Amino acid sequence: MVLRGYDRKQVDAFFERLAAGAVTAEELEKPSFRVAMIGYDRHQVWDVVEDRFAGPGGEAAAHAVVTPAQPLAGGPASGKEFDLVLRGYDRHQVNVILARVDAGTITAEELLETSFTVVMRGYDRHQVWDAIKGFAKALEDGTEE
């Protein structure tokens, strides 16, 4: 728990719904937790969510490595490792976008228009944008064929 974190009752209810399979992709992409005095650490909450979706062992979120199930066809594998830096892009937001790249549910234009929140202990901004530009190029090349 931290001085200003996510409301504990909301987070507990969210994880109950998550365990029951009643959480939508939108809820995972855009958190709607209130910030409260003496709440759950925000990064720890999303680390736990990422652990649930990282597969066996949950090593992806624990080591700040994005490990998708399928590589992007015709381009680099989106299983990228990004360094954690003091002020970087929100790991959850980046992971959601990379999951959309793997699922093929994002266009190159949407990818290039994406913006991320800068947070403490986030992914290195330069590494993320280098990867985003590479994925956008791969998507553009894939649609021209």
Stockholm file with secondary structure:
# STOCKHOLM 1.0

chainA/1-145         MVLRGYDRKQVDAFFERLAAGAVTAEELEKPSFRVAMIGYDRHQVWDVVEDRFAGPGGEAAAHAVVTPAQPLAGGPASGKEFDLVLRGYDRHQVNVILARVDAGTITAEELLETSFTVVMRGYDRHQVWDAIKGFAKALEDGTEE
#=GR chainA/1-145 SS CEEEEECHHHHHHHHHHHHTTCCCHHHHHSCCCCEEEEEBCHHHHHHHHHHHHSCGGGHHHHTTBCCCSSCCTTSCCSCCBCCEEEEEECHHHHHHHHHHHHHTCCCHHHHHHCCCCEEEEEECHHHHHHHHHHHHHHHHHHHHC
#=GC SS_cons         CEEEEECHHHHHHHHHHHHTTCCCHHHHHSCCCCEEEEEBCHHHHHHHHHHHHSCGGGHHHHTTBCCCSSCCTTSCCSCCBCCEEEEEECHHHHHHHHHHHHHTCCCHHHHHHCCCCEEEEEECHHHHHHHHHHHHHHHHHHHHC
//
